[in-house]
Amino acid sequence: MIKLIVDSTSEISKEEADNLGLKIIPMKVTIDEKEYLVGENLSTEEFFEKLSNCKSLPKTTQINSEEYIEAIKPILENGDAVFVMCLSSGLSGSFNSLRIAYENLKSDKVRIFDTETTTFAYKALVMEAINLINLGVSLDELEKELNILKSKIRVYAVIDNIKYLIKGGRLSYAKGIVATALNIKPIVTIKNKKVEMLTKSVGFSLGMKTICKLINNVDFSKGMYYGHANDKDKATKLKNLIYDKLGIEFKNICEIGPIIGTHVGQGCVGVVYFEK
């Protein structure tokens, strides 16, 4: 049997993981000098409450190779194969740690996979991996199919509050001041393993309309998600807008958790789907 290991940026809760039969390695976030384990002693709701009041931008910590080895070894000892899915190597050093763990384990029953994405796009890939495992694919077949799928995944999001991009150094202070004054909202995607700005809009409503225009060639046989950073109302508006304009219904909702939430801030909403 193939067992999946993922990290907490997949936005899969511990309860979901238990039901799905996969293992989550929690990532660490430090808020005002206190360290938390995402999903264990820090919920998404608690995080955003702390984010709005913290003195400085929270700091996130990558998973180290020892943590990966500790997660993988018991599964191998139980006689199962292991497929480890990691958030994008362009966004974190965790995949490099995973590579080191893989090299140390020296097992042909382990495969490691760079999703090249994160948050609810990562979750969408995990759910497709579970479907494939349930069909009885081998490790090599699973890796091959997921490589195809990750080339077809699309994620579009509009960021409401850019102050976290400024604090994190992803947007200069000067440009941030201008953008805030003009009510400019970045429209972002994940491309070449990193978050990239596709375009921008004046106002959040126009940003959601821009996302509608970007949606194209949807594969309705695969998972379709709409997500939000602690603002379900905005996410629902986006979902309804897409349905009204395109007749496409995104049924699966997902919350953006603490690790990615540190950089996009509260109010970010977006969609994920696979192209045909």
C-alpha positions in Angstrom: 0.0 0.0 0.0 1.2 3.5 -0.8 1.0 6.0 2.1 1.0 9.7 1.5 2.9 12.3 3.6 2.2 16.0 3.1 3.0 19.2 5.0 0.6 21.6 6.6 0.6 24.1 3.7 -1.7 21.5 2.0 -4.4 23.0 4.2 -5.6 19.5 5.2 -6.7 19.3 8.8 -5.7 16.6 11.2 -9.2 15.3 11.2 -9.3 15.2 7.3 -5.9 13.5 7.3 -7.0 10.8 9.7 -10.1 10.1 7.5 -8.0 10.1 4.3 -5.3 7.9 5.8 -2.4 10.3 5.2 0.2 11.8 7.5 0.8 15.6 7.9 4.1 17.0 9.0 3.2 20.3 10.8 5.2 23.4 10.0 6.3 25.9 12.6 5.3 29.6 12.8 6.7 32.0 15.3 4.5 34.9 16.4 5.9 37.5 18.7 8.7 35.1 19.7 6.4 32.2 20.6 6.6 29.1 18.4 3.5 27.2 17.3 2.9 24.0 15.4 0.3 24.6 12.6 -2.8 22.5 13.1 -1.6 21.2 16.5 -1.6 24.1 18.9 -2.5 26.8 16.4 -5.7 26.8 14.4 -6.3 28.9 11.3 -8.8 31.1 13.1 -6.4 31.6 16.1 -3.6 32.5 13.7 -5.5 35.3 11.9 -6.6 36.7 15.2 -2.9 36.8 16.3 -1.8 38.2 12.9 -4.0 41.2 13.3 -2.4 42.1 16.6 1.2 40.9 16.4 4.0 43.4 16.6 6.0 42.0 13.7 5.4 39.7 10.7 5.3 36.0 11.9 8.3 33.9 10.9 7.8 30.5 9.3 10.2 27.6 9.6 10.9 24.9 6.9 10.7 21.2 7.7 14.2 19.7 8.3 15.5 16.3 7.0 15.3 14.7 10.5 11.5 15.4 10.7 11.0 13.8 7.3 13.0 10.7 8.2 11.0 10.4 11.5 7.8 10.5 9.5 8.9 8.1 6.7 10.7 5.4 8.7 7.7 3.9 10.6 5.7 3.6 7.4 8.6 1.7 5.7 9.0 -0.5 8.8 5.3 -1.4 8.5 5.9 -2.7 5.0 4.2 0.1 3.1 5.6 2.4 0.3 5.8 6.1 0.9 5.0 9.0 -1.4 6.0 12.4 0.1 4.4 15.6 -1.4 6.1 18.9 -0.5 5.1 22.5 -1.0 6.9 24.3 -3.9 10.7 24.2 -3.7 10.5 27.8 -5.0 8.7 28.9 -1.8 10.5 27.0 0.9 13.7 25.0 1.6 11.6 22.1 2.8 12.0 20.2 -0.5 15.8 20.4 -0.2 15.5 18.9 3.3 13.2 16.2 1.9 15.8 15.4 -0.8 18.5 14.9 1.9 16.1 12.6 3.9 15.5 10.6 0.7 19.2 10.2 0.0 19.8 9.1 3.6 17.0 6.5 3.6 18.2 4.8 0.4 14.9 3.0 -0.1 13.3 2.1 -3.5 9.9 2.2 -1.7 10.1 6.0 -1.3 9.3 8.7 -3.8 9.5 12.5 -3.2 7.4 15.0 -5.1 7.8 18.8 -5.5 4.2 20.0 -6.0 5.6 23.3 -7.3 2.6 25.0 -5.7 1.1 25.4 -2.2 -2.1 26.0 -0.2 -5.4 24.8 -1.8 -3.7 24.0 -5.2 -1.5 21.7 -3.2 -4.6 20.2 -1.6 -6.1 19.6 -5.0 -3.0 17.6 -6.1 -3.2 15.6 -2.8 -6.8 14.7 -3.4 -6.0 13.5 -7.0 -3.1 11.5 -5.6 -5.5 9.8 -3.2 -7.8 8.9 -6.1 -4.9 7.4 -8.0 -3.7 5.4 -5.0 -7.2 4.0 -4.6 -7.1 2.9 -8.2 -4.1 0.8 -7.4 -1.3 2.6 -9.2 2.4 1.9 -8.5 4.8 4.5 -7.1 6.2 5.2 -10.6 2.8 5.5 -12.1 1.7 7.9 -9.3 4.7 10.1 -9.8 4.1 10.1 -13.6 0.4 11.0 -13.4 1.0 13.8 -10.8 3.7 15.3 -12.9 1.1 15.6 -15.7 -1.5 17.0 -13.3 0.7 19.6 -11.8 1.4 21.0 -15.3 -2.4 21.5 -15.7 -3.3 23.0 -12.3 -4.3 26.7 -12.3 -4.5 29.0 -9.3 -5.7 32.6 -9.4 -6.1 34.8 -6.3 -6.7 38.5 -5.5 -5.0 39.9 -2.4 -7.0 42.4 -0.4 -4.5 43.7 2.1 -1.0 44.3 0.7 0.6 45.3 4.0 1.8 41.7 4.5 3.5 41.7 1.1 5.3 44.9 2.2 6.3 43.6 5.6 7.6 40.4 4.0 9.7 42.3 1.5 7.8 41.0 -1.5 6.6 44.6 -2.3 8.6 47.7 -1.7 7.4 50.2 0.9 7.2 53.0 -1.7 5.2 50.9 -4.2 3.1 49.7 -1.4 2.1 53.2 -0.3 1.1 54.1 -3.8 -0.9 50.9 -4.3 -2.7 51.4 -1.0 -3.6 55.0 -1.9 -5.0 53.9 -5.2 -6.8 50.9 -3.8 -4.8 48.5 -6.0 -5.3 44.8 -5.5 -2.7 42.3 -7.0 -4.0 39.3 -8.9 -1.5 36.5 -8.4 -0.8 33.0 -9.6 1.9 30.4 -9.0 4.2 30.0 -11.9 7.7 28.6 -12.2 7.4 27.4 -8.6 6.8 30.9 -7.2 4.0 33.4 -6.6 3.9 35.8 -9.5 1.7 38.9 -10.0 -0.4 38.5 -13.2 -2.0 41.8 -13.2 -3.7 44.3 -10.8 -7.1 45.8 -10.3 -8.5 48.9 -8.7 -10.7 47.6 -6.0 -11.5 44.1 -4.8 -14.7 43.7 -6.8 -12.8 44.3 -10.0 -10.2 41.9 -8.9 -12.8 39.1 -8.5 -14.1 40.0 -12.0 -10.6 39.7 -13.4 -10.4 36.2 -11.9 -13.6 35.3 -13.8 -11.9 36.3 -17.0 -8.9 34.2 -16.3 -10.8 30.9 -15.8 -10.6 28.9 -19.0 -10.7 25.3 -20.3 -11.8 23.7 -17.0 -11.5 20.0 -16.6 -14.7 19.3 -14.7 -13.7 15.7 -13.9 -11.0 17.0 -11.5 -11.2 18.9 -8.2 -12.3 22.5 -8.3 -11.7 24.7 -5.2 -12.4 28.2 -4.1 -10.4 29.4 -1.1 -10.0 32.3 1.3 -7.8 33.7 4.1 -10.2 34.1 7.0 -13.0 35.7 4.9 -15.6 33.2 3.9 -18.0 35.9 2.9 -15.6 37.2 0.2 -15.0 33.7 -1.0 -18.8 33.1 -1.3 -19.1 36.3 -3.3 -16.3 35.1 -5.7 -18.0 31.7 -6.0 -21.4 33.2 -6.8 -19.8 35.7 -9.3 -18.1 32.9 -11.2 -21.4 31.0 -11.4 -23.3 34.0 -12.5 -20.8 35.0 -15.2 -19.6 31.6 -16.4 -22.1 29.1 -15.2 -19.3 27.2 -13.4 -19.7 26.1 -9.9 -16.7 25.7 -7.5 -18.1 23.5 -4.8 -15.1 22.7 -2.6 -14.1 25.4 -0.2 -10.7 25.6 1.4 -9.1 27.9 4.0 -5.7 29.4 3.5 -3.7 28.5 6.6 -1.0 30.2 8.8 2.1 29.6 6.6 0.7 31.1 3.4 -1.6 33.4 5.4 1.5 35.1 6.8 2.3 36.5 3.4 -1.1 37.1 1.8 -2.9 38.4 4.9 -6.6 38.2 5.7 -9.1 38.6 2.9 -7.2 37.0 0.0 -9.6 34.8 -2.1 -9.1 32.7 -5.1 -9.8 29.5 -7.2 -8.0 26.4 -8.2 -8.8 24.0 -11.0 -7.2 21.7 -13.6 -7.2 22.5 -17.3 -8.1 19.8 -19.8 
